[in-house]
Every structure is written in structure tokens, then in C-alpha cells.
Amino acid sequence: MSPTEKSMRDRMLAGEPYIADDPELARESVRAQRLTHEINSMDPGAHERLRALFTELLGGFGDGSEIRPPFRCDYGYQTFVGARTFANWGLISLDVATVTIGDDVQIGPNVQLLTATHPLEPQPRRDKWEAAQPIVIGDNVWLGGGVIVCPGVTIGANTVVGAGSVVTRDLPADVVAVGSPARVVKRLA
């Protein structure tokens, strides 16, 4: 690779198309898999060790936050969790791009935060090119059980997303949204 060429990792972090079958990215993925395996195998009462593992795995893990295993992610260091946030069992954070979760967020069981995208054209997809778009979850958001948040979505502060909803585009602050795709059904305050 020439000095001006970007590595696949650098391309991924810049939000550009990249190929995930890169040795550096593979090492980072294995690191995340090892840490999540340990997290997911822990005694549920080992709170201090769980906190230490999440702190090592994630890009940020705020004071007073809790994620109940099992938990899955691509890399970990691209996921940032604010303070006093609670995520119930089964959170998936496909953090190819950044996943930013604010303070005081409530996340129901089996929620999926999916940043990864793939080309619509068949040949680049066959060639294993992919990309990602960041997800931002504002402060005091409540994501009901089974919610799926798609790439590039921002959910504004204080918003509630009903169980089973699929969020395909940004949601403003202070609303209730439900459905697939999620639609605003009520304004709060």
C-alpha cells in the first residue's frame, strides 16, 4: 500500500466504502468477539467485572449505565453509551460506523442498532464492498423491545419508539413513533 492509500480500516472509519475481509479489521473483530464472549458468559452478579469489560470494549461507557448480556457488536470501540443508560437483554450494535447512545436512555430487549450498508448494485456487493452510516440516540429516549434502528438515523431527545418498530429515517425530539417504518403518532409536551 502506498503512503497515500488509505487502509480498509481508515476507509471504514471515514465512512467510505471498504472491504471488511481486511486483516486489521479481522483482528479488531476477533477482539470484540472475545470480549463479548466473556461478557455473555459472566456470572450475572459480577457487576464490577462486567462494568470493566464493557469499559474495555466500548468507545465510552457512562457512569451508572448497564447493559444486560447477551450483547453483540462488530468492533465495540465505535459504540458510545452515555450515563445512566439501561439496555435490556439482547442488544445488537453493528458499530461499523459510530453508534452514539445518550444519557438516561432506556433500551428494551432485542433491540438492533444497524449502521452497516451494502451496495445495491450486484457486482460491488459480490466483491464484498460495504459501508456504514452513524446512528445517534438522543438523551432520555426509550426504545421498546425489538426496535430496529437503520443506518444513518438520529432519534431526538425524549422520544419514545414503540416495540417492534423499524426506524428508517430521523425522528424529532419529544415524539412517540410506532410502526414499520416508524411514524410519529403523538407529540410529547
Secondary structure, DSSP 8 states (H G I E B T S, - for coil): --TTS--HHHHHHTT--EES--HHHHHHHHHHHHHHHHHHHS-TT-HHHHHHHHHHHSSEE-TT-EE-S-EEESSSTTEEE-TT-EE-TTEEEE-SS-EEE-TT-EE-TT-EEE-EE--SSHHHHHTTEEEE--EEE-TT-EE-TT-EE-TT-EE-TT-EE-TT-EE-S-B-SSEEEETTTTEEEEE--
